[in-house]
Amino acid sequence: MDVILLERISKLGQMGETVKVRDGFARNYLLPLGKALRANAANKARFEAERATLEARNLERKSEAQKVADVLNGKSFIVVRSAGETGQLYGSVAARDVVDVLAAEGFNISRNQVHLNTPIKAIGLHKVELQLHAEVEINIELNVARSTEEAERQAKGEELTSVDAIYGVDEDALRPEDFFDPEADGLAEDEA
């Protein structure tokens, strides 16, 4: 199906372009959301008549998105989740969790603006891309940790997936003598 784009859509085209898309994509996404019109003579005339208002609306949305981007770009947010000793989460951090974290900080971001290819399933520092507008993309950092104290340690560059980091035990410094008393074994044999 041929459609006329009413706004810039990444990986598809610019405002005013006539592009060929699959019928389902047009019927289920572009047309209902008002992002495109069917390509015919009447709609081409309608687009040309409304072009100035559409461009003004697009510019206004872009400037609003840019204001939010200037505040958010490069910021780090702490997400506290339960995890095992190896750093594997008992759940995951998905796009809706990112939206909730940003909402708690006072940012109104929708779930479809969060580009997270797969859910986060391990503690650590993770980059998340936000597409606030078709022309405005930024990255934020999620600091996923078991507690806020661990998040602070993690932000300083400390690795928190070892036993040392969790319990304060230096794995490399452990020796068998720390666990077994050689003299105790000899006493047990004499008594038997």
Buried (B, 14 or more C-beta within 10 A) or exposed (E): BEBBBBBBBEEBBEBBEBBEBEEEBBEEBBBEEEBBBBBEEEBBEEBEEEEEEBEEEBEEBBEEBBEBBEEBBEEEBBBBBEBEEEBEBEEBBBBEBBBEBBEEEEBEBEEEBBEBEEEBBBBBBBEBEBBBBBEBBBEBBBBBBBEEEBBEBBBEEEEBBBEBBBEEEEEEEEEEEEEEEEEEEEEEEEEE
